[in-house]
Amino acid sequence: MDSSRKQVIIYTDGGCDPNPGTGGWAAVLQCGRNIKELSGGALETTNNRMEMTAAIHALESLKSPCVVDLHTDSQYVQRGITEWLPNWKRRGFRRKGGEVLNADLWRRLDELAACHEVRWIWVRGHAGDPMNERCDELAAQAIRAQKRVESGSGGRAVQTAKNG
C-alpha cells in the first residue's frame, strides 16, 4: 500500500424497479472525517448497469490517485473486476454468445481502477452495514426521482453530490 496516497473508503449500490427498468445508483465516499454522497439514475437500465455506474462515478470523483477500499453488495461487480475481467480483456470482451454484457462499463471501470490502488470488497446487502444501507437509501431515492421524471410530474432527473 502506498502511504503517500489518500485512503478512501467507498460504498456503492445500484438497483432498478423493475429490472430492467427505472434505475438508481449511489456512492458514499469517506476520506478521514470527510464524507461525500453521490447519486443519480437512468430511465431504461438494469441492476447490473446501475451497480457498475455507482462504482464508476465514485472513482471518477477522486481527484488524485488514492488507496481505495470499495465495498459493493454486487457480486457481479466484485467478481467481474477481480476474476472475470482479465479473461474478457484477453478475448477482446467477447464470449461464446457475443460481446460481454456491459462491456462499455467494464472498460471504463477497468480504466478508472488502474488509476488507483483498489481493494474490491463484497458486503452482504441489507445486513445492517450503515454505509451500505445509506447507499441503498440513496439509490432508492434516485429511482423514485427517475419515476417522477417518467410520469412527467417531477421535472428533470438530477444527479446529485452532497458533501457531509
N, C-alpha and C positions, 0 to 999 in steps of 0.2 A: 504494500500500500504506500502511495506517495504522500508523505506527511505535509508537503508544501501545498497540496491542493485542498480546497474547501471540502468538508464532508457534508453530504446532503442525504437526508432520508426522504424518500418519496413513496407515497402510497397512491395507487391508481385504481380506477374502476370504470366500467362501462356497461351499458345494457341497452335493451330495446323492449318496446311494448307496442305491438307484439314483435316477435323475432321471426323473420325480418320485419322491419317497420321503422317506427319513430325511435330514434336513439339519443342517448346522452352519455357523456363521459365526464370524468372528474379526476383531478390530481391534487394531492396535498403535499407540499414540499416543506421540509423543515431543515434549516441550517442554523445551528445554535439555537437561539431563542426566537429567531425569525420564522414565521410560518406564512406561506403563500398558498392560496387556494385558486385553482383553475377549473373551469368547466365550460361545456358547450355541447352542441348536439347536431344532429342531422335528421332530415325527414325520411329518407329511404336508405336504410343501412342494416347492419347485423350486429349482434352482440360482439362477435369477434372483432369487427372493424372498430367498434367503439372502445373495446378494451385496448386495442393497439393504439388508437388515436390518443387515448389518455396518456400512455407512456411516451408517445411521440411529442405531444405538447409539453409534457413535463420536462423532457430532456432538451427540447428546443428553448425552453425558458431559462436554462442555465447559461450564464454569460461568459463562463470560462470553464476549462476542463476541471472536473470535480471527481471525487471519490463518492460513488452513489450506492446506497442500498435501496434498490427499487423493489417495493412489495406489490405484488399483484395477486388477486384471487382467481386469476385466469391461468389454468394450466396450459391453455393454448398459447398464451404469450410466453410464459416462463419456459415451457418445454420447447416451444418453437425457436426462441432465440438461443437457448443453451444447447439443445440437442439436434433439432432438425435443420436449422439454418445452414450449417456448413455443407451438408449434402445438397440442399436446394441450390446453394451458390455454385457448387461444383457442376451441377447439372443445368445451369442456366435458368433456374427457377422453373424447371419442367419436371413433371411427374408422369406416370403412366397415362393418366386421364387428361393431360394437357398442362397448362400453366398452373403453378401453385396458386391456391386461392390467396387473395390479398397480397400478391407479390409486390405491388406498388408500396404498400405499407411496410412489408418486411424489408424491402430495400432501404426505405427511409429510416426505419428503426435501427437497422444494422449500421447505417452511416452515422447516425447520432450516437449510438452506443460506442462506436470506435473513438469518439472524441473524449470519452470519459472512462473511468475505471468503474464498471458497473457490476454489482453483485445482484443477480435476479433471484428474488426470494418469493416463493409461493406461500400465501397465507389462506387459511380457510375463510371463505366469505360467511358473513352473518354469524360469526363465532364470538362476537364481543370485543374485537380489537377496535379501540376507539378511532384510530385514524382510518381503518378500513371502513368502519361504519359511517364516518363522516364523508368519505368518498362516495359510498353508496347513496347517502342522502343527497349529496350534490348532483350525482348523476341522475337520480330520480327527479330532482327539481328541473334539471335540463331537459329531461324527457317531457315533463309537464309543460315547460315553456315551448318546446317544439310542437306539441299537440295544440297549444293555443294558436300558434302560427298556422298550422294545418287547418284549423277550424275558422281561421280568419278573425279571431276575437282578441288576439294578443299583440298585434303589431308585428315587428320583425324579430327574428331569432337573435339572441345576443350571446356572444362568447364572453365569459367574464373572467376577471382575475381580481383576487382580493388579497391584500396583504394584512396579516394579523399581528 
